Amino acid sequence: MKGTSPDVEVHSSQEPWWRRGVIYQIYPRSFQDSNGDGIGDIRGIIDRLDYLVWLGIDAVWISPIFFSPMADFGYDIADYRKIDPLFGTLTDFDQLIEAAHRRGIRILLDYVPNHSSDRHQWFLEARSSRDNPRRDFYIWRDAAPDGGPPNNWQSEFGGSAWELDAATGQYYYHAFLKEQPDLNWRNPEVRREMYDVLRFWLDRGVDGFRVDVMWHLIKDAEFRDNPQNPDWTEDMPPHKSVLSIYSCDQEEVHDVVSEMRAVLDEYGGDRLLIGEIYLPIARLVAYYGRDLRGAHLPFNFRLIEAQWDARHIERQIVEYEAALPEGGWPNWVLSNHDKPRIASRVGRDQARVAAMMLLTLRGTPTIYYGDEIGMNDAPIPPERVQDPFELRVPGRGFGRDPQRTPMQWDNTVNAGFSTGSPWLPLAPDKDSFNVEAERSDPHSMLSLYRRLIAFRRENDALNLGRYASVEADSCVLAYLRETENDRYLIALNLGPEPAVLETPGQCRIVISTEGKAEGEIVEKKLHLQGNEGVLAEMMS
Ligand code: NOJ
């Protein structure tokens, strides 16, 4: 086996690293540009590793950096084993692994198995004739009797999910853009090839994968029409007008996931498999797999989708905790490159409370780059739109460029992201919200994140301990995290008005998002300011 291992202390309890760890998502186009072309790259990530060490995170998940025509900014891969020249070379990548591991940071790659690019050699061969040996690598169907698409399945980016290939007279299926044809995971040859792709990167030392749209991999064998969604309204994305019960989340997908997991396990027990899955809780937890032989972490997007309401979120937490299979480890995500940022969804004041929630709930947290400095979604003028979703369904608020703008590092040109002209505009408040400005301010969002991460790392009750709800009124969400030895109370005021929590005993304030006196003892009533979160150590 090639590749280095991360230079980290092995914890005596032998818990897998990712149970205690914090994951940080990098959208590579926007993190750090090292060569002045306006697009972030691998060398840029290497240059910023010391920042990530300082922040205290354990692993980085990098959105796709593979060879791609960039129709969907790297989620359309034309060669799974090649780094796109925009991002650098394989040598740069090897250096990234080495430099990250030397600092104790693990590297997770984005594996995009559901679809390739239409420029992938396999697809070029598949579409060249009906009897090409690669034809069955993709999903081909004859037209419906009226000559139209074979069924009513919808592309997530709008319109039919079927594209007619005039030369061979059949339709191929694409759950996303027509430039992203779906691979046929019922074909064992596809599985073999794609598992070898995993091995290629594992051999280079990567520590795991985030698997793109894991719940899409297998489709109904009979290609039945999806039923109409009776709850669909005009403000929802067009593809939600049907319920994807036949195009997604088929039982056989779990065989594929467990096979992927088995490939990771060939490399020892600590390579991590994360699945991107947007499903209701009951369906989501099935992705832990039979006997936990599936994904280690099926991404839990409850906090992204939740109404920001204390009782609603508490129900989500309790339902999720109750639904987890025995031994299944939870995880929480606040933002990602597909959804509006937390600060834009709930406001910057409340985003501090959200940070405390993310880093004190039971389960592995994933931080989206820039959330730690309170980045907002940035306005994108129409002539600067890049995202294919916005270009296809314009003006409806589905575009993803606003949450993908360049990282704000300092007060220099382009916030220190690039000396060239950035591929997306920078947010207008970059001079106040950036790493340099916030680093030295003890009350900044960045300082709050850093403290919370450090505190979480040092305290078993917070990273591994049990979760228990605490009764609270109206706007307050309160819970305990506890081990045999320690108990912490987390009290989060999700509203702008002051509130009071009856605490389950005497406690001592450890961290307040609003700077309440540290060390202050609270006897019975904890007074919270509006938008305040408090982490307190229980004394009795
Ligand atoms: C999910 C990814 O997160 C998103 O950015 C992408 O457009 C689709 N999958 C298609 O790969």
Residues whose N, C-alpha, C, O or C-beta is under 5 A from the ligand:
A	BS01	NOJ	D72 Y75 F176 D212 V213 D338
